Amino acid sequence: MTPPSEAPAAATRHGTIFSTPSDRELVITRTFDAPRSLVWATFTDPKHLPNWQTGPKGFTMPVCEIDLRPGGSWHYVWRNTQGREFGASGTYSEVTPPHRIVTVTSRDGEENTSTTVFTEHDGRTTVTNTMLFASKASRDQALPYARGGTASSYARLDAYLASKR
């Protein structure tokens, strides 16, 4: 898979704001026109997640397993348009419905932490995902994929949320 083109250190794609406040961090922020309870459900329920969190156009999520509790795990598999599969998994270290999720993933012996916060104001929900990578090299390697896949997925989430209201 070829990574999407690089964007500046802080950029907006399709309403999604990407910033790199430190050498090891990536912060992704997006506001959705839906209440927090619905946005939370789309992030945490395996019946919703494969409908929008599929990454670049044409990808699917044939596997979505979620055990949403501290110490529980998640496992996703994406399939690209050529049929190649990519997996990711991690452990939930904190789950505070409907406010906050903290997950830990390990890759190549490095541990990365992702903290997702859901904030509601006037019926709209802002999702802020702060990823702390083990190293700058790990962050830089993930950056182009995160920017392309997340922007596409969040655009699909907008449409999915509209269909649920």
C-alpha positions as CSV (number, residue, x, y, z in Angstrom):
1,M,0.0,0.0,0.0
2,T,1.4,3.4,-0.9
3,P,1.1,6.0,1.8
4,P,-1.0,9.1,1.1
5,S,1.0,12.2,0.3
6,E,2.6,14.0,3.3
7,A,0.8,17.0,4.7
8,P,2.3,19.8,6.9
9,A,2.8,19.2,10.6
10,A,-0.6,20.7,11.4
11,A,-3.2,20.3,8.7
12,T,-6.9,20.0,8.1
13,R,-8.3,17.3,5.8
14,H,-12.0,17.1,5.2
15,G,-12.7,18.8,8.5
16,T,-10.3,16.7,10.5
17,I,-7.4,18.5,12.2
18,F,-4.0,16.8,12.4
19,S,-1.3,18.2,14.6
20,T,2.1,17.0,15.9
21,P,2.7,18.8,19.2
22,S,5.8,16.8,20.0
23,D,8.2,14.5,18.3
24,R,6.2,11.4,19.5
25,E,2.6,12.7,19.4
26,L,-0.1,12.8,16.8
27,V,-3.3,14.5,17.7
28,I,-6.4,14.1,15.5
29,T,-9.5,16.2,16.2
30,R,-12.9,16.2,14.5
31,T,-16.3,17.6,15.5
32,F,-19.4,15.6,14.5
33,D,-23.0,16.8,14.2
34,A,-24.3,14.2,16.6
35,P,-24.7,13.6,20.3
36,R,-21.9,12.1,22.3
37,S,-23.9,8.9,23.1
38,L,-24.3,8.1,19.4
39,V,-20.6,9.0,18.5
40,W,-19.4,6.8,21.4
41,A,-21.5,3.9,20.1
42,T,-20.0,4.2,16.6
43,F,-16.5,4.0,18.1
44,T,-17.1,1.1,20.5
45,D,-19.8,-1.2,19.1
46,P,-18.7,-3.8,16.5
47,K,-22.0,-3.5,14.7
48,H,-21.2,0.2,13.9
49,L,-17.4,0.4,13.4
50,P,-17.1,-1.6,10.2
51,N,-19.6,0.8,8.5
52,W,-17.2,3.7,8.7
53,Q,-13.7,2.9,10.1
54,T,-12.4,1.3,6.9
55,G,-9.5,3.7,6.0
56,P,-8.9,4.6,2.4
57,K,-11.7,4.4,-0.2
58,G,-12.4,0.8,-1.2
59,F,-11.1,-0.8,2.0
60,T,-13.4,-3.0,4.1
61,M,-13.2,-4.2,7.8
62,P,-14.1,-8.0,7.7
63,V,-13.0,-8.5,11.3
64,C,-14.0,-6.2,14.2
65,E,-13.7,-7.7,17.7
66,I,-14.2,-5.5,20.7
67,D,-14.1,-6.4,24.5
68,L,-14.7,-2.9,25.8
69,R,-13.4,-3.0,29.4
70,P,-10.2,-2.2,31.1
71,G,-7.9,-5.2,30.4
72,G,-10.1,-6.1,27.4
73,S,-8.8,-6.2,23.9
74,W,-9.7,-5.2,20.3
75,H,-8.7,-6.7,17.0
76,Y,-9.5,-5.3,13.6
77,V,-8.6,-6.6,10.1
78,W,-8.9,-4.3,7.0
79,R,-8.9,-5.6,3.4
80,N,-7.8,-3.4,0.5
81,T,-9.2,-3.4,-3.0
82,Q,-6.6,-6.0,-4.1
83,G,-7.7,-8.4,-1.3
84,R,-4.6,-7.8,0.9
85,E,-5.4,-7.8,4.6
86,F,-3.9,-5.6,7.4
87,G,-4.5,-6.2,11.1
88,A,-4.2,-4.2,14.3
89,S,-4.9,-5.1,17.9
90,G,-4.5,-3.7,21.3
91,T,-5.6,-3.6,24.9
92,Y,-8.0,-1.2,26.6
93,S,-6.3,0.3,29.7
94,E,-9.1,2.8,30.5
95,V,-12.8,2.9,29.4
96,T,-15.0,5.7,30.8
97,P,-18.3,5.7,28.9
98,P,-19.1,7.9,27.1
99,H,-16.1,10.2,27.8
100,R,-12.7,8.5,27.3
101,I,-10.9,5.4,26.0
102,V,-7.3,4.7,26.4
103,T,-5.7,1.8,24.4
104,V,-2.2,0.4,24.2
105,T,-0.8,-1.3,21.1
106,S,2.6,-3.0,20.6
107,R,4.4,-3.2,17.3
108,D,7.9,-4.3,16.7
109,G,8.5,-4.3,20.5
110,E,7.4,-0.7,20.9
111,E,4.4,0.3,23.0
112,N,2.1,3.1,21.7
113,T,-0.8,4.7,23.6
114,S,-3.9,6.2,22.1
115,T,-6.3,8.4,24.2
116,T,-9.6,9.3,22.7
117,V,-11.8,11.9,24.4
118,F,-15.4,12.6,23.5
119,T,-16.7,16.1,24.4
120,E,-20.3,17.2,23.7
121,H,-21.4,20.9,23.2
122,D,-24.8,21.9,21.9
123,G,-25.6,18.4,20.5
124,R,-22.3,18.2,18.6
125,T,-19.4,15.9,19.7
126,T,-15.7,16.7,19.4
127,V,-13.5,13.6,19.3
128,T,-9.8,14.2,20.1
129,N,-7.5,11.3,19.7
130,T,-4.0,11.8,21.1
131,M,-1.5,9.1,20.0
132,L,1.8,8.8,21.9
133,F,4.3,6.7,20.0
134,A,7.3,5.0,21.5
135,S,9.6,7.0,19.2
136,K,9.6,9.8,16.6
137,A,10.5,7.2,13.9
138,S,7.3,5.2,14.8
139,R,5.2,8.4,14.7
140,D,6.7,9.5,11.4
141,Q,6.1,6.1,9.9
142,A,2.4,6.1,11.0
143,L,1.7,9.7,10.1
144,P,0.9,9.5,6.3
145,Y,-1.4,6.4,6.8
146,A,-3.2,8.0,9.8
147,R,-3.8,11.2,7.8
148,G,-5.2,9.4,4.8
149,G,-7.1,6.7,6.5
150,T,-8.5,8.7,9.3
151,A,-9.7,11.6,7.1
152,S,-11.5,9.1,4.8
153,S,-13.0,7.2,7.7
154,Y,-14.2,10.3,9.5
155,A,-15.9,11.6,6.3
156,R,-17.7,8.2,6.1
157,L,-18.6,8.6,9.8
158,D,-20.3,11.9,9.1
159,A,-22.6,10.3,6.6
160,Y,-23.1,7.2,8.9
161,L,-24.1,9.4,11.8
162,A,-26.5,11.4,9.6
163,S,-28.2,8.1,8.7
164,K,-28.7,7.3,12.4
165,R,-30.4,10.5,13.5
